[in-house]
């Protein structure tokens, strides 16, 4: 996982804890996540029993648009 995804996951943890739906959507818009994917991410994150940064980062990565695997660890 790269630093950007880690940062985004941390921000989403905070926003979900605050329960501010509008801020969640606005942040995802800044992340350049397509609208259809935003809904999927929100549903998957909401379904988590514990909203931890690492779990959310995995969800973000699973819907990422990068063609290069993060496992390369550049």
C-alpha positions, -999 to +999 in steps of 0.1 A: +000+000+000+014+034-009+014+066+012-015+082-007-039+053-001-028+052+035-036+089+038-070+085+021-079+056+043-071+076+074-092+105+062-121+082+055-119+066+089-122+101+105-151+111+082-170+078+088-165+083+126-180+118+123-209+104+102-207+133+078-220+118+045-216+150+025-179+153+035-173+116+026-187+122-009-167+154-013-135+138-002-141+109-026-147+134-054-113+150-046-098+115-047-111+113-083-132+083-076-160+078-101-196+082-087-206+046-093-175+034-074-181+059-046-214+041-037-197+007-037-169+020-015-193+035+010-213+003+011-183-018+017-168+005+043-201+008+061-204-030+063-171-033+082-174-042+118-144-022+127-134+007+105-097+005+106-073+023+083-058-009+070-091-024+061-103+007+044-070+009+024-076-026+012-110-017+000-097+014-018-070-006-034-095-033-046-113-006-065-083+013-076-075+023-112-038+017-111-024-008-136+007-014-115+004-037-086+012-020-053+031-052-043+061-041-064+069-017-035+087+010-055 
